[in-house]
Amino acid sequence: MPLISDNWAEQLEPGLRKIFDLAGKKEKDFLGLMYNVENSTKAQETNQGIGDLGLMEEWGATGNKVSYEDFRKGFTSNYIHRKYSKGTQIERELVEDEQYGEIKKRVRNLRMVEYRTIQYHAAIPFNNAFNASYAGPDGVALCSASHPKAPGSSAVTSNFGTYALTAANVTTVRNNMRRWEDDKGNPFLVMPDTLIVPTELFEPARVIADTEEKPGTTDHGVNVWKGVFNVVEWPWLTDANAWFKH
């Protein structure tokens, strides 16, 4: 954020940078909730996935020796780092007229632009979860019914569903996720504990996650999901009906 005069920039930059950094800490960062975030100093990172191993074999059945097995090569993920920028200028008159409050406001607004850009891009895979043009490393969209378990494998795992957000459907989705298998047919042992919802579904999600009685019934049964799921209201989700379990 350049100033019209370099002399003014030298005087104001340290204070403005501090304001910029502090402004970013006030907003909730959803990036770390949705992704495993790691630091990088490279222009591009590559992650090579590997498959799993089968069960152990009985010692006598393998000739009293260790049974070795090679890992199957998994899908390759490429992370290309891109640069983004946005700037604004501060007129010298604002400094001369001691309008430091206005200058700080502009700095905070610029920090919000950075925050919004990061959150917007973080939500893209979810907002395009059914769009084949936004495929992951396995070549299909996030919510696809045919995620291949390994490169070249005909065995698939389904992550597809257009269920309304109800307690019964939360049970259905959880059961499906608990039955996911790796490339060797072993249970993935996924333990979903978070409901990710847009603003429009925040209330029904909290009812499912927090009420004492079973939602949607009149028999006053116990709500088995109370305390099991965290609810994350993600305002960057654009579909008012789309919810995810994580």
C-alpha positions in Angstrom: 0.0 0.0 0.0 2.2 2.8 -1.2 2.0 6.4 -0.1 2.4 9.3 -2.5 5.7 10.3 -0.8 8.4 7.9 0.1 9.3 10.0 3.1 5.9 9.5 4.5 6.0 5.8 3.8 9.2 5.5 5.9 7.5 7.1 8.9 4.2 5.3 8.7 5.0 1.8 7.4 5.9 0.1 10.8 2.7 1.3 12.4 0.5 0.4 9.5 2.1 -3.0 9.1 1.2 -3.7 12.8 -2.4 -2.6 12.2 -2.5 -4.9 9.2 -1.3 -7.9 11.1 -3.6 -7.3 14.1 -6.7 -6.8 11.8 -6.3 -10.3 10.4 -6.4 -12.0 13.8 -10.0 -10.8 14.5 -11.7 -13.0 11.8 -12.2 -16.7 12.0 -9.9 -18.6 9.8 -11.7 -21.6 8.3 -8.8 -22.8 6.3 -7.2 -24.8 9.2 -10.6 -26.4 10.0 -11.1 -27.8 6.5 -7.5 -28.6 5.4 -4.2 -29.9 6.8 -2.2 -26.7 6.2 1.6 -26.9 5.9 4.2 -24.3 5.1 6.2 -24.3 1.9 9.1 -22.4 0.4 8.8 -23.9 -3.1 6.9 -22.7 -6.1 5.2 -26.1 -6.3 4.8 -29.1 -4.0 4.0 -32.7 -5.0 2.5 -35.3 -2.8 2.7 -38.9 -3.8 0.0 -41.0 -2.2 0.5 -44.7 -1.4 -1.9 -47.5 -0.8 -2.4 -49.6 2.3 -1.2 -53.1 3.3 -3.2 -56.2 3.8 -3.6 -58.1 7.0 -0.7 -59.9 8.7 -0.3 -63.6 7.7 0.1 -66.6 9.9 3.8 -67.4 10.5 3.5 -71.1 9.6 1.5 -70.3 6.4 4.4 -68.2 5.1 7.1 -70.8 5.7 8.1 -69.4 9.1 9.3 -66.2 7.6 8.1 -62.7 7.4 5.6 -62.0 4.6 6.6 -58.9 2.7 4.2 -56.8 0.7 4.9 -53.7 -1.5 2.8 -50.5 -1.2 0.7 -49.7 -4.2 1.4 -46.3 -5.8 -1.5 -43.9 -5.1 -2.6 -40.7 -6.6 -0.3 -37.8 -7.1 -1.3 -34.3 -5.8 0.3 -31.2 -7.2 0.1 -27.9 -5.3 1.0 -24.9 -7.4 1.5 -21.7 -5.4 0.2 -18.6 -7.0 0.7 -15.0 -6.2 -2.2 -12.5 -5.6 -2.1 -8.8 -4.9 -4.2 -5.9 -4.1 -3.1 -2.4 -3.2 -4.4 1.1 -2.4 -2.8 4.5 -2.1 -2.8 7.0 0.7 -2.8 10.6 -0.3 -0.2 12.8 1.3 -3.0 15.2 2.4 -4.3 12.6 4.8 -1.0 12.6 6.6 -0.7 16.3 6.5 -4.2 16.8 7.9 -3.6 14.2 10.6 -6.3 11.9 9.3 -4.6 8.8 10.8 -7.9 7.2 11.6 -8.9 7.2 8.0 -5.5 5.7 7.1 -5.9 2.9 9.6 -9.4 2.2 8.2 -8.0 1.7 4.8 -5.3 -0.6 6.1 -7.9 -2.7 7.9 -10.0 -2.9 4.7 -7.0 -4.1 2.7 -6.4 -6.8 5.3 -10.0 -7.9 4.9 -9.4 -8.3 1.2 -6.6 -10.7 1.9 -8.7 -12.6 4.4 -11.7 -12.9 2.0 -9.6 -14.0 -0.9 -8.1 -16.9 1.1 -11.5 -18.0 2.5 -13.1 -17.7 -1.0 -10.5 -20.1 -2.5 -10.7 -22.5 0.4 -14.4 -23.0 -0.2 -14.1 -23.6 -4.0 -13.8 -27.5 -3.8 -16.9 -27.5 -1.6 -18.9 -25.1 -3.7 -18.1 -27.2 -6.7 -18.3 -30.6 -5.0 -20.5 -32.1 -7.7 -18.8 -30.4 -10.6 -16.6 -32.7 -12.7 -14.6 -29.7 -13.9 -13.2 -29.4 -10.4 -11.7 -32.9 -10.1 -9.3 -34.0 -7.4 -6.1 -36.1 -7.8 -8.2 -39.2 -8.5 -9.9 -37.5 -11.5 -13.4 -37.0 -10.1 -15.2 -34.3 -8.1 -15.3 -34.3 -4.3 -18.8 -35.6 -4.1 -18.6 -38.4 -6.7 -20.1 -41.8 -6.6 -17.0 -43.3 -8.2 -13.8 -42.4 -6.4 -11.3 -45.1 -7.6 -9.6 -46.7 -4.7 -6.2 -46.7 -6.5 -4.9 -45.7 -9.9 -6.2 -48.1 -12.6 -8.5 -49.8 -10.1 -12.1 -50.6 -11.0 -13.1 -50.7 -7.3 -14.7 -47.4 -6.2 -15.9 -45.6 -3.1 -18.9 -43.3 -3.2 -18.9 -39.9 -1.6 -22.1 -38.9 -3.4 -25.3 -37.7 -1.7 -28.0 -35.0 -1.9 -29.6 -35.6 1.4 -31.6 -33.0 3.3 -30.2 -32.1 6.7 -32.1 -34.3 9.1 -31.1 -36.5 12.0 -31.9 -39.6 10.0 -29.8 -38.5 7.1 -26.9 -37.6 9.3 -27.1 -41.2 10.5 -27.1 -42.5 6.9 -24.2 -40.4 5.9 -22.2 -41.3 8.9 -22.8 -45.0 8.4 -21.7 -44.7 4.7 -18.5 -43.0 5.8 -17.7 -45.6 8.4 -18.0 -48.2 5.7 -15.4 -46.7 3.4 -12.6 -49.0 2.5 -9.0 -48.6 1.4 -7.5 -50.2 -1.7 -7.0 -53.5 0.2 -10.6 -53.7 1.4 -9.8 -52.7 5.0 -12.1 -50.2 6.8 -10.8 -46.6 6.5 -11.8 -46.0 10.1 -13.1 -42.6 9.3 -14.7 -40.9 12.4 -16.7 -37.9 11.3 -17.2 -35.4 14.1 -18.1 -32.1 12.3 -21.1 -30.8 10.4 -20.1 -28.1 8.0 -23.2 -26.0 7.0 -24.1 -22.8 5.3 -25.8 -20.0 7.3 -29.2 -21.2 6.2 -28.7 -24.7 7.8 -27.1 -23.5 11.0 -30.2 -23.8 13.1 -31.2 -27.4 12.1 -27.6 -28.4 12.5 -27.5 -27.2 16.0 -30.8 -28.9 16.8 -29.3 -32.2 15.6 -26.0 -31.7 17.4 -27.2 -30.2 20.7 -30.8 -31.1 21.7 -31.5 -33.7 24.4 -34.4 -35.4 22.6 -34.3 -37.1 19.2 -35.1 -34.4 16.5 -38.0 -34.9 14.2 -39.9 -37.4 16.3 -42.7 -37.2 19.0 -41.6 -40.3 21.0 -39.2 -38.2 23.2 -36.3 -40.6 22.4 -32.7 -39.8 23.3 -30.7 -37.8 20.7 -27.7 -40.0 20.3 -25.9 -37.3 18.4 -25.9 -34.8 21.2 -22.3 -33.8 21.9 -21.0 -36.0 19.0 -20.8 -33.4 16.3 -19.3 -30.0 16.2 -21.2 -27.5 14.0 -19.2 -25.2 11.7 -21.2 -22.4 10.0 -19.2 -21.6 6.9 -20.5 -18.4 5.4 -18.4 -19.1 2.2 -20.7 -22.0 1.2 -22.9 -20.7 -1.6 -25.5 -23.4 -1.8 -28.1 -22.9 1.0 -28.9 -26.7 0.9 -25.4 -28.1 0.8 -23.9 -29.6 4.0 -20.9 -31.7 4.6 -19.6 -34.1 7.2 -16.0 -34.0 8.2 
